[in-house]
Every structure is written in structure tokens, then in C-alpha cells.
Amino acid sequence: MLDAGDLDGACNRAYYAMFDAARAALIASGAPILPEAIRTHGGLISAFSLHLVKIGRVAVDLGRTINKAEDLRHLADYTGKSVDHEQAAWVVRQARVFVQVMRDEFMPRESGGRPEPS
């Protein structure tokens, strides 16, 4: 989407990749959360911060990244204003990093491509 010039769409999809990765990380971590608490953007981001960032399992900068990505997604989706190319490219880059870190930290068998020996 970024390469095709759909900056708002690229921002939206990149954020949702982060949202889904954060949700998967929370579930995989075994954090004591209620399913309904992570259905909303605010609920998920709060739970992610409380259960993964504040205890040090996820770097603080990644917590800030998902917050900023959500702000840009909101701008792109709801305000009638468009994000610029630099903002959209930033969100796409950060989403790649964020998803990979969540995969490596919370789903290591998935990122390596091979199951761990039993």
C-alpha cells in the first residue's frame, strides 16, 4: 500500500499488524487479562503496557511505538487529514520491527521456521 501511494491505508494496516501482534503477545505471555479488556484499542494498549512493558519483557520504546502508530492510524482513518509519506513509511518500518520482536519473544517456534525438538 505504501508503494502504491495509499499512505492512509498503509498506516492503518501497519498499525493493525502491531495491534494483532500485541494481542498475541499478551495471550502467549499468560498475562492475567480478561478477553474483553483487549478488544478495544485503549484496553489492549493499556494491558500491553502494564503486563509486558512495565515488567521489562518488552522495551519501553516499543510501547511508545504502538501508541504513536495508533495516533497516526486514528489521524488517517477518522480526521479527514492524511498522513504524509514520511509518517506512513515510519509506521510501516516500525510495524515490521514490532511484529518481529513479538514473534521472537513470545512465539519463538514460529519465527525460526522449525519446531523445537521435544
Rosetta blueprint (number, residue, H / E / L):
1 M L
2 L L
3 D L
4 A L
5 G L
6 D L
7 L H
8 D H
9 G H
10 A H
11 C H
12 N H
13 R H
14 A H
15 Y H
16 Y H
17 A H
18 M H
19 F H
20 D H
21 A H
22 A H
23 R H
24 A H
25 A H
26 L H
27 I H
28 A H
29 S H
30 G L
31 A L
32 P L
33 I L
34 L L
35 P H
36 E H
37 A H
38 I H
39 R L
40 T L
41 H H
42 G H
43 G H
44 L H
45 I H
46 S H
47 A H
48 F H
49 S H
50 L H
51 H H
52 L H
53 V H
54 K L
55 I L
56 G L
57 R L
58 V L
59 A L
60 V H
61 D H
62 L H
63 G H
64 R H
65 T H
66 I H
67 N H
68 K H
69 A H
70 E H
71 D H
72 L H
73 R H
74 H H
75 L H
76 A H
77 D H
78 Y H
79 T L
80 G L
81 K L
82 S L
83 V L
84 D L
85 H H
86 E H
87 Q H
88 A H
89 A H
90 W H
91 V H
92 V H
93 R H
94 Q H
95 A H
96 R H
97 V H
98 F H
99 V H
100 Q H
101 V H
102 M H
103 R H
104 D H
105 E H
106 F H
107 M L
108 P H
109 R H
110 E H
111 S H
112 G H
113 G L
114 R L
115 P L
116 E L
117 P L
118 S L
